[in-house]
Amino acid sequence: MELVFRTVGERTSRLSLDLALAHVKPQRAHVVSDVKPFARTVRRMLRELDHRCSHVVFVDADCLILEDLRPFLDVNDLPCVDCYGHDRFRGRVHGGARISRIDVVRGMGTWLKPLERRSTVLWPEGYLVGAVLRDLGLFWQYKHFPLLHDHFQRYTDIFRKYALWQLRSREGVKRRHLERSAAGWGPDAEFVVARHALRHAAGSVSDDAEPREIGEYIRSLPRIAPAEVAGLGLVDQDGEARAEDITAALAAAPSRFGPPPGRCKVFGVGLPGTGTQSLSRALHTLGFSALHDPGGEGGERLGGVSEPGAAWPSLLAHYDGMTGMAAAHRFRELDRRWPGSKFVLTVRDEESWSRWWGGSSRTQRGGGRPLSGYRDHVRRLTEYFAGRQDDLLVLDVAGGEGYEKLAPFLGTAVPDQAFPHRGERRAARSEGDSL
């Protein structure tokens, strides 16, 4: 295990590095400092760092890891895990820490090229990770950890970050999330700065701006931010964040790191094309860390749950559930191994599902599934859980069903945000990238 720590001099830099070293316990640590914009940081770390490890933990200086990650890291073999925590401005989000397998890290270097598209200018690291995962036929994973993101930052850093987030959040679910978050910001100076940054970016970069113009604005933010903060009549905070500051932050954001201990596991057992990835993201919004097909498309590399020496049941012990084909094919085994679990069967109109399957990459590779297979799967699930209505929820994501059914089934509050849909997330799958 190696650590790559990225900092541009944030107030939390020293505290963040100390916590990362203590809670990751890396064999080697690399510090990439004062490299702006973030695209330059990505190029530098991929070109200059020589890793000799199985996994690399990337941590940004705005991220405070509060508990030991080694129990999870020691059993983890997933290609990429983005870490959810509590963000000072946006609530529960993933960002600030990413765990990447070494084949993904090395693969990113082969994709490194001039970044001239809108998505690559706004999400330079996420674009590369996504490209490698698609090549490998594997999924991006997410997990809740006890970490704080964007707490105790300087006003100039807040301005830079939220000017960038305005550019990143102009469409779909990400726009709605940022708008809802901003609506809840209070009168504190840091929120005043963040709101001003949103307005500045909106007025400086048009919605149809070319990637070059967007990149120029991002590169100018370190120069713009001090002047804009001073124009608000604010003086940046002096000194570094202290360990004792964390106590106050936790008191203001209690229990934001996932479901309480002892809560049942949740398994999404629908077939591909029925909203399984959307369900996985929705579970994360509700506080459940859910694996999605840890063996890749269809879970081909997975053994049975009870297979001696199988690695993924050990990994699943650190998660709150799983979605996708890996769970759909093994729902009986999962039910026996974790009694009391909740199961969510995502379904879709048969004609719509047939069209989706007929145009999917699986069919193009010769893996077509007749409609009878879909019907048989739904029948097996409903027959198996007959009389257990508290254990199985049938959810038509494509038909518009979402949190209003899912949240009560899991005993959680309905969140004030739209249910995620994969189509809206294609351009935003890299939410954890930093400036």
N, C-alpha and C positions, 0 to 999 in steps of 0.2 A: 504494500500500500504506500502510495506517495501522495503528497499534498502539493497543490499549486495554489498559492495565495496571491490574489490580485488586489492591488491597492493604488489609489491615486491621492493618498494622504487624508482619508476620511478621519473624523474624530475617533472613530471606533477601531482604527487600524491595529493599534497595539493590543487592545483587549480582544479583538476578533482573532488575531493570530495566536495569542496565548490560549484562548479557548479551543481553537481548531487543533493546535498541537496536543492539548490535553485530552481531547475527546475523539480525535481520529487516530492518534498514536502512529503517525506515519514513519516508515523506515527512512524516508528522505523527504525534505521539504524544499520547495522552490518558491521564491518570492519574485513576482513581477510587479514593479512599482513605477508609479508616475508615468504611465503610458496612456495617452489619450489621442483620438477617441478609442472606444473599445475594440473596433476592428483592428487597430494596430496591436493591441494587446493579444488578440487571438493569433494574428500572424506571427508575432514574436514568440509566443509560447510554443506554437507548433513547429517553428523552424529551429529554435535554439535549445529546447529542453530535451534531454535524452533520458527516457524513462526505463527503469529496470524493475518492473512490477507487474501485477495482474490487473490492478485497478488504480485509477487516479481520482482523488477527491479534489474538485475545484471549489474554492471558497473565495467569495468577495469580501472586502473589508467592511461592508455594510451588513454582514451576517454574523450573528452571535449564536454559536452552538452551545446549548445549555446542558446537554447530557452526553454520556459516553455512547458513541456510535459503533464501537468495536463489536458488540454482540451481533449486530446486523451485518457489518462489513465482513465479519469472519465467515458468514454463510452465504453471502451474496455473490451470485455469478451473473446477474442481469447486465445487459449491455449498457444501459443508461438509466439512471434514477435521478429525477429532479426532486428536490426536497421541499415539501410544504412547511411553512411556518406562519408566524403572525407578523404581518407587515403593518407598520405604524399608520399607513395611509390607506391601504386597500384591504385590510382584514386578512383572511386566510388566502394566501397565494403561494405558488412555488417560485422560488428565486433565491439567489445568493449562494446556493450550494448545489453541486451536481456531482454524482458518482458515475464515472465512465470506465468501462472495461478497456483494456489496453488496445484491443483490436479496433475499437471505435476511435480511440484517440489517434492511433496511427493512420486509420482510414481517413480521418479528417484532413490530414496533411496531403493526401493524394487529391483531395477535392479543392485544395487551396488555390484560388485564382483571383484575378481582379473582381471585386464585388461591385457589380454595376446594375443590379436589379433592385427594385424597391425593397423586396423582402431581405436581400442580403445586406443592404445598407442599414436597415433597421434591426435585423436579427443576425449579425455575422456569425456568431458561434452556433446558434440554434439551426441555421441553415445547413451548416456543415454536418452537425450531428444528425439532422434529419435525413440528409443525403446518404450518409453511411448506413443508417438503420434501414432505409428503404432498400439499399443494395443487399443487405444481409437478410431481408425479409423478417425483421424483428420489430418489436414495438417499444416505443418510449414508455418508461414506467415512472410512477410517482409514488411518494411515500411521505407521510406526516412525520416530522421530527420536532422535538422541542427546540425551536430556534426563533430568534427575533430578527426581523429584517427591517432596515431603514429606521431604526430608532436612534436617537441622540446624534443626528447628522447636522452639519453646518448648513446655514441657509443657502449658501452658494451651491452646495452639493444637492440640496433639495430642489433648487431651481433647475439645475442641469437635468436631474433625473426626471422631473415631471414635465419639463418641456419635451423630453424624449418620449415619455409615456403618452403625451398627447398625440404625437406622431404615430405611435404604435397602436393607438386605440381608437382609430377613426371609423371602424366598421364593426358591425355585428355584435356578438356577445361581449367582446372586449370593450367596445364603446359603452355599452349599457353598464358593464361592471364599473368602469371608471366614473361614469356619471353618477351612479348610485353611491359610490364611495365618496366622491366630492360633495355630494349633497349632505353628507353627514359630518363633514369637517367643521370643527368649531372655530372660535375666534383666535386661537393660539397663533403666534407669529409664524410657526412652521407651516401651518395650514394656509395662512395668508400668502406666504411665498409660493406654495404649491399651486394655489388657485391662480396667482399672477403668472406663473410659468405656463399653465394651461392656456391662458388667454394670449400670452406672448407667442407661443408656438402656433396657435390657431391663426393669429394675425400675420405671422411671418412666412408661413409655408402653406401654400394653397393645397387643396385636396388633390389636384391633378399635377402637382409638382413632379418634375423629372427626378430620378434617383440622384443625379449629380447635385441638383439644388438642395435636396434633402441632406445629402452628405456634407455639403458646405455649411449648412445651418448647424448640424451636429458638431462639426469641427470648430465652429465659432462659439459654442456655448461656454467654454471656460473663460472666454473674454467677455461675453455678454452678461453672464451671471452676476459678477461683482457689481457692475453698474446698475443692474435692475434691482438687486437687493438694497443697494445704497439709496436708490430712488424711492424705495418704500420706507426710508427712514430707519432701517434696521442695521445693526452692527453685528457681524458674525461672532458666534460663540468662540471663546478662547479655551484652550486646554483640551485634553483628551477625555473621552468617556471613561468612567470608572466602574469597577465591578459592582460597587454598591448601588449604582444607578439601575441595575437590572431588577432589583427587588421592586422598585416603584413601577417599572414597566410591566412586570408580571402581575402586579396588583391591578393594573389598569386593563389587562387583557387575560383574565383567568381562564384556564381550561380551553385554550384555543388550539390545542395541538392534536386533536383527534378524539375519538370516543373514549369514554371512561373505561378503566380496566374491568374486564369481565363481561363486556357487551358481546352479544353473539356475533358470529361471523356472517358475512353476506356473500352469496355467490350468484353471479349473473349467468344464467344457463341457456340463453338464447343463441340461435345460430348466427353466423356472420350475415350482415345486411339488415339486421333487425334493431340496430342501435346499441350494440354491445360496448363500443368505444364511448359513445355518449353516456351510457349508464356508468361506465367506469369513472368518467370525469364528474358526473353528478354525485356519485358516492363520495368522491374527494371533497366536493363542496359541502356535503353533509358531515364531513369529518371522518369518513372511513377511508383508510388506505387500501386500495384494491389493486391487485395485480391484474394485468390484462395479457392473456396468452403468453406466459413467460417463456414458452418454448418456440415462439414465433407463430406464423400463420398456421392455425390448426393444431398447435402444440405437438408437432411431430417428434420433437426431441424428448418429450416427457415420458417417463415410465408411469406405472400405476401408482396410486397414492400409497398403497401398502408395500410397494416393491422395496426390498431391502437395499439400503444405500442410495435411494433416490434423494437427490439434493433439494428438490423444490418443496416437499413437505416441510423440511426444516426452515426454508425461507418463508413459507406461508405462515409459520408460527409467528413471524414478525409482522404479518399483515392482517388486516381485518376482513379479508375476503379476496375473491378472484372473479374475473369475468372472461367471457370468450369461450372458444372451442375447448380449451383445456378443462374448464369447469363443466361445459355442456356434455362432454363425453363421459364425465366421471361423477355425475351428480349423486349416484347411489353411494359410491365410495366416500364422497365428501360428507354426505348425510350421516353415514355410519361413524366416520372418524370424528366429526364435530357435531354431535347431537345438539339440537336446539338452534341450529343455524337457520337463517332466512335465505330463501331462494327467489330470484326474480327472473321470470321467463319473459324475455322481450319477444314480441311477435310483430308481424307486419302483414298487411293485405296480401293475399296469395299472388294476385296478378302483379302487384308492384314488386314483391320479392322475386318472382320469376324473372321479371325484366332486369332487376338488379343482378341476379345471379348469372343470367345469360350474358351480361356485359362485363362481368368481373374478371379479374386476372386469373382466378382459379379455373374458370371455364376455358379461358384462352390457353391455359397450360394443360388442358385435357382433364381437368378435375371436376367436370360438371356434375351437379347433383340434381336429380329429378325432383319435381314438386312433391312426389310421394315421400321422399326422404324428409322434407320439411314437415309434412303432415305427421309422419310417424314419430318425429322427435317431439312435437307438441303433444301428441297422444300419449307417448310414454311418460312425459313429465306430469301431465294432468292425471293420468291413472295412478302413477306412483304416489302423488300427493293428495289423492282423493280423501276427503274427510279431514284434511290438515290445512284448512283455509288460512290459518294464521302463519303457516310456514312458506306458502307459495303465493307470489303476486304475479299476475299476468299483466304486462305493461306494453302498450302499443305506442312506442316512442315516435315512430314515423307518422302515426295518426294524431299526434299532438298531446298525448298523455305524458305526464312528467312528475314534478315534485308534489303536486296536489295528491297523487296516489302513493308515490314512493316514500315521502317523508313520514306520513302517518303509519305506514306499514313498518317502518324502521324505528318508530317512536321518537322522531326528531321534529323540530319546527320546520315549516315550509319556508325556505329562504326567499328573500326579496330579490330574486334575479331569475332570468330566463333559464330554462333547461338547456344544457349544452347540446349542440348538434354537430356531428363530424364535419358536415359541409362548411360550417362557419369556422371550424377550427383549422382547416387546412393551411390557411395563411397565417395562423397565429399559434402554431404548435410549439413555438419557442419562447413561451411567455417568460421563462426564467432568465433571459439574457440581461446583462447589466450594461450600464454606460461605461 
